[in-house]
């Protein structure tokens, strides 16, 4: 089943949700800000995306600029940070079976679906 990791306050995430509603039919919505992913869930999702933690960080967030910009962390440290501060995760992320994609731009979903 398809899953969307969604933040309803984010314009791009809402666009991804609308796109899935129109094109994909049934899917699960995971509001990952309200229900943060565990470190293990993040590791699995990153593996499905073929991304490192640094590749999915929202560097424009105030929390990033104040606490993390300019600092060096390894992958495990970034995963802990993303689990603690889920607002730093790019969105929306769409997951199915053994793969996942960051759907920005939304056209990234065309080949994925």
N, C-alpha and C positions, 0 to 999 in steps of 0.2 A: 504494500500500500504506500502511496505517496504521503510524504509529510512535508509541511512547511514550517520552518522555524521563523516565527513571525513576531513583530513588534507593532501593535496597532497604532502606535503614535508616529510611526515612520512612513513617510509618503511612498518610498520605494517598496517597502514591505507590503503596504496596502495594494500597490500596483501588482505585485507578485501574486497576492491572494486573489485579486480580481481576475488576473490572467488564468490562474489555475481553475477558478470557478467556471470560466468560460470554456476552457480547453480540456480539462483533465477529468471532470466528473468528481468522483469521490476521493477525498484526501483527509488527512488528520492535521489539525492546526495545533502547533505547540508554541505557546506564548513563553518563550524562553527567558524573558525578563522576570515574569512572575514565578516561573518554575525553572530555575537555572539547571543547566546540564551538569552532570558530574564530570570529574576529570576523565573517567573512562569513556563516558559518552562522547566527550569532546575529542578524545583520541580516535575513537572509531569514526566519527563524522569527518575529521580531518583526513584520515586514511581513505575514506570513500571519495573525498574531494581531491585527493593527491595534492594537498596543500600543507604548508607548515603553519604553525600558529601565527607567526608574524604576518603571513599573507592575508589573514582575515581580521586584522585589528583595525578598528575605526580610530585612526590617528587624529581626527578632528574633534573627538570628544574631550570635554574639559578634564575629565578624570585622567585621561591619557596624558594630556599636556602637563597637568600638575604633578602627577605621580610617576609616570613611566617614560616620558620622552627623554631620549638621550642616554637611557640606561640599557645595559646589555643583560639579557636574560637568555637562558637556554630554553629549548622547547618545553621541557617539563615545567619550568618556572612560568613560562607564558601560559601554559595550560592551566596551572593553578590560578593565575591572575584572571584568565578568561572565565573560569568557573566562579570566581568570587565577584567579578565585575562583568556580568553578561552583556551590559550595554556596550562593551567594547567589541562585540562580535558583529561583523558585517551581516547585512540582511538584505533580502530574505535568502535563506538557504533552503533548497528543495532536496529531499532525500527520497530515494527509492531503492529497494533491494540492496545492491552492492555498490551503489554510486550516489553521489550528491554533487550539487552545483550551487555556486553563489549566483543568484539570478539578478545581477546588476551588470549590464543592462538586461532588461526583461527578455530580450531576444535570446539570451543564453539558454532559455527554456525550450526554444523551438527544436533544437537537436536532441535535447535531453528527454523530452516527452515522446 
